[in-house]
């Protein structure tokens, strides 16, 4: 991606014969996406902005960059920003007519709505994404994300059992597609759902699930998920009555959120005295 970016923005025709889009914009898009997954959220924003600079002439990098802006905002705890980028993604995807981008646009709209705790609208968006994907037989792992966020909707409605079933479905789909990023997210939701519906009885299995996530983070470098591992670990410690571990895990989650620029989530944790 950095080699593609080095071609510069002066000639956006470079790469179009090979990729169908500008190599520079494509490189900016992919580097921004990678930086989000690595937990380098502030750096990612500038790359995603560059990839979004020519929406009329080059809509594909715009749509994907805006979609990962939603993911970046979700990881940052920026709920209003997530929704704004999701609306832009969907507006442009509706005009392009590409099935894959339409599926992605509805998935990230659902992500933004989950961040805003708009459960019914989020469910509708993710169900729409799945309907389009299944009708057109589009998969590539992003459908696992749609199912995972449906599980998050169930958690928002305090239906832990349904959330666990959906998280397991998302996990199976992610593993079938080979999507390690989607697999990690499904595992995180699965751990939360286990605690919600089983309490202390689910603590050991939730800890095992988090260990799987940690292994995948080390394998892939997708460190944007590391704070969530510690935050869920703190919830396990709370259920087990281990206040020392709970406080330590919350402080580590807060430190990691601050370090990666997820200031919304850092502020959320700082609302409790345990991270002071």
C-alpha positions in Angstrom: 0.0 0.0 0.0 2.8 2.4 0.8 4.3 1.8 -2.7 0.9 2.6 -4.2 0.6 5.7 -2.1 4.1 6.8 -3.2 2.8 7.2 -6.8 1.1 10.3 -5.5 -2.2 12.0 -6.0 -1.1 13.9 -9.1 -2.3 11.3 -11.6 -5.3 9.3 -10.4 -5.3 7.3 -13.7 -2.3 5.3 -12.6 -3.5 1.8 -11.6 -7.0 2.1 -13.1 -6.1 -0.4 -15.9 -5.1 -3.0 -13.3 -7.4 -2.3 -10.4 -10.2 -0.3 -11.9 -9.4 2.5 -9.5 -6.5 4.8 -8.7 -3.6 3.0 -7.1 -3.0 6.0 -4.9 -6.6 6.1 -3.6 -6.6 2.3 -3.2 -3.4 2.4 -1.3 -4.7 5.1 1.0 -7.9 3.1 1.6 -6.1 -0.1 2.5 -3.5 1.6 4.7 -6.3 3.4 6.5 -8.2 0.2 7.0 -5.1 -1.6 8.3 -4.3 1.2 10.7 -7.8 1.0 12.1 -7.3 -2.7 12.8 -3.9 -2.1 14.3 -5.4 0.4 16.7 -3.7 3.4 15.2 -7.0 5.3 14.9 -5.7 8.9 14.5 -3.3 7.9 11.8 -6.0 6.0 10.0 -8.3 9.0 9.8 -6.0 11.0 7.4 -5.6 8.0 5.1 -9.3 7.3 5.0 -9.9 11.0 4.3 -7.5 11.0 1.3 -9.2 7.9 -0.1 -12.5 9.7 0.2 -11.4 12.8 -1.7 -12.9 11.9 -5.1 -16.4 10.4 -4.5 -17.9 11.2 -7.9 -14.9 10.1 -10.0 -13.8 7.1 -7.9 -16.7 5.9 -5.8 -15.3 2.6 -4.7 -12.4 3.8 -2.5 -14.8 6.5 -1.2 -17.3 3.9 -0.1 -14.8 1.5 1.5 -12.9 4.4 3.2 -16.2 5.8 4.6 -17.2 2.3 5.8 -13.9 2.0 7.7 -14.4 5.5 9.0 -17.5 4.0 10.6 -15.4 1.2 12.1 -12.8 3.7 13.3 -15.5 5.9 14.9 -17.0 2.8 16.5 -13.6 1.7 17.9 -13.1 5.3 19.1 -16.4 5.6 20.9 -17.4 8.4 18.6 -21.1 7.6 18.2 -22.2 10.7 16.2 -19.2 10.4 13.9 -20.0 6.7 13.2 -23.6 7.6 12.1 -22.5 10.4 9.9 -20.0 8.3 8.0 -22.5 5.4 7.8 -25.0 7.7 6.1 -22.4 8.9 3.6 -21.5 5.2 2.9 -25.1 4.2 2.3 -25.9 7.2 0.1 -23.0 6.6 -2.2 -23.4 2.8 -2.3 -27.1 3.1 -3.3 -26.0 5.0 -6.5 -23.1 2.6 -7.4 -25.2 -0.5 -7.9 -22.4 -2.9 -6.7 -23.8 -5.7 -4.5 -20.8 -6.0 -2.3 -20.6 -2.3 -1.4 -24.4 -2.3 -0.7 -24.0 -5.2 1.7 -21.0 -3.4 3.4 -23.0 -0.1 3.6 -25.9 -1.7 5.4 -23.5 -3.6 7.7 -21.7 -0.4 8.8 -25.0 1.4 9.2 -26.0 -1.3 11.6 -22.6 -0.9 13.4 -23.2 2.9 13.8 -26.8 2.3 15.1 -25.5 -0.3 17.6 -23.0 2.4 18.8 -26.0 4.7 19.3 -28.1 2.0 21.0 -30.8 2.3 18.4 -31.6 -1.4 18.6 -34.6 -1.7 16.2 -33.0 0.3 13.5 -29.7 -1.6 13.9 -31.5 -4.9 13.6 -33.3 -3.7 10.4 -30.0 -2.6 8.8 -28.2 -5.8 9.6 -31.1 -7.9 8.4 -31.2 -5.9 5.2 -27.4 -6.6 4.7 -28.0 -10.3 5.2 -31.0 -10.4 2.8 -29.0 -8.7 0.0 -26.0 -10.9 0.6 -27.9 -14.2 0.6 -30.0 -13.3 -2.4 -26.8 -12.5 -4.4 -24.7 -15.1 -2.7 -22.2 -12.6 -1.4 -20.2 -13.6 1.6 -16.4 -12.8 2.0 -16.9 -12.8 5.8 -18.7 -9.4 6.2 -21.9 -11.4 6.7 -20.4 -12.7 9.9 -20.1 -9.1 11.0 -23.8 -8.5 10.3 -24.7 -11.5 12.4 -22.3 -10.4 15.2 -23.9 -7.0 15.4 -27.3 -8.7 15.5 -26.0 -10.4 18.5 -25.0 -7.0 19.9 -28.6 -5.9 19.4 -29.7 -8.9 21.4 -27.3 -7.9 24.2 -28.7 -4.4 24.0 -32.1 -5.8 24.6 -30.8 -7.9 27.5 -31.5 -11.2 25.7 -28.3 -13.0 26.5 -29.4 -16.4 25.2 -30.3 -15.1 21.8 -27.1 -13.1 21.7 -25.0 -16.2 22.4 -26.8 -18.2 19.7 -26.1 -15.4 17.2 -22.5 -15.0 18.3 -21.9 -18.7 17.7 -23.5 -18.4 14.3 -21.3 -15.4 13.5 -18.3 -17.3 14.7 -19.0 -20.3 12.4 -19.5 -18.0 9.4 -16.3 -16.1 10.1 -14.3 -19.3 10.4 -15.9 -20.8 7.2 -14.9 -17.6 5.3 -11.4 -17.4 6.8 -12.1 -13.9 8.1 -9.9 -13.6 11.2 -11.0 -10.1 12.0 -14.6 -11.1 12.0 -13.8 -14.2 14.0 -12.2 -12.0 16.8 -15.3 -9.8 16.9 -17.6 -12.8 17.1 -15.5 -14.2 20.0 -15.7 -10.9 21.9 -19.5 -10.8 21.6 -19.7 -14.5 22.5 -17.7 -13.8 25.8 -20.0 -11.0 26.7 -23.1 -13.1 25.9 -21.8 -16.0 28.0 -21.6 -13.7 31.0 -24.9 -12.1 30.4 -26.9 -15.4 30.2 -24.8 -17.6 32.5 -23.2 -15.2 35.0 -20.4 -16.8 37.1 -21.2 -20.2 35.6 -20.0 -18.9 32.2 -16.9 -17.2 33.5 -14.5 -20.0 32.8 -15.7 -20.4 29.2 -15.7 -16.7 28.7 -12.0 -16.6 29.9 -11.2 -19.3 27.4 -12.9 -17.4 24.6 -10.9 -14.3 25.5 -7.7 -16.3 25.4 -8.6 -17.3 21.8 -9.1 -13.6 21.0 -5.7 -12.7 22.5 -4.0 -15.4 20.4 -5.6 -14.0 17.3 -4.6 -10.5 18.1 -1.0 -11.5 18.5 -1.2 -13.5 15.2 -2.8 -10.7 13.2 -1.7 -7.5 14.9 -5.3 -6.3 15.1 -4.7 -4.5 18.4 -7.8 -2.4 18.3 -9.6 -5.2 20.1 -7.1 -5.4 23.0 -9.0 -3.0 25.3 -12.2 -4.9 24.9 -10.4 -8.1 26.1 -9.4 -6.3 29.3 -12.8 -4.7 29.8 -14.5 -8.1 29.5 -11.9 -9.6 31.8 -12.9 -6.9 34.3 -16.5 -8.0 34.1 -15.5 -11.6 34.8 -13.5 -10.4 37.8 -16.5 -8.4 39.0 -18.8 -11.5 38.8 -16.2 -13.5 40.7 -15.9 -10.9 43.4 -12.2 -10.1 42.6 -12.1 -6.4 43.0 -8.3 -6.2 42.7 -8.3 -7.9 39.3 -11.3 -5.9 38.1 -9.6 -2.6 38.9 -6.4 -3.7 37.2 -8.1 -4.8 34.1 -10.2 -1.6 33.8 -7.1 0.5 34.2 -5.3 -1.4 31.5 -8.3 -1.1 29.2 -8.4 2.7 29.8 -4.6 2.9 29.1 -5.0 1.1 25.8 -8.0 3.2 24.8 -6.0 6.4 25.4 -3.0 5.0 23.6 -4.9 4.2 20.4 -6.9 7.4 20.4 -10.2 5.9 21.4 -11.1 8.9 23.5 -14.8 8.3 23.7 -14.3 4.9 25.2 -11.6 6.2 27.5 -14.0 8.9 28.8 -16.6 6.2 29.3 -14.3 4.2 31.5 -13.0 7.3 33.3 -16.6 7.9 34.4 -15.9 5.3 37.1 -13.4 5.8 39.9 -11.7 2.5 39.2 -9.5 3.9 36.5 -8.3 7.0 38.3 
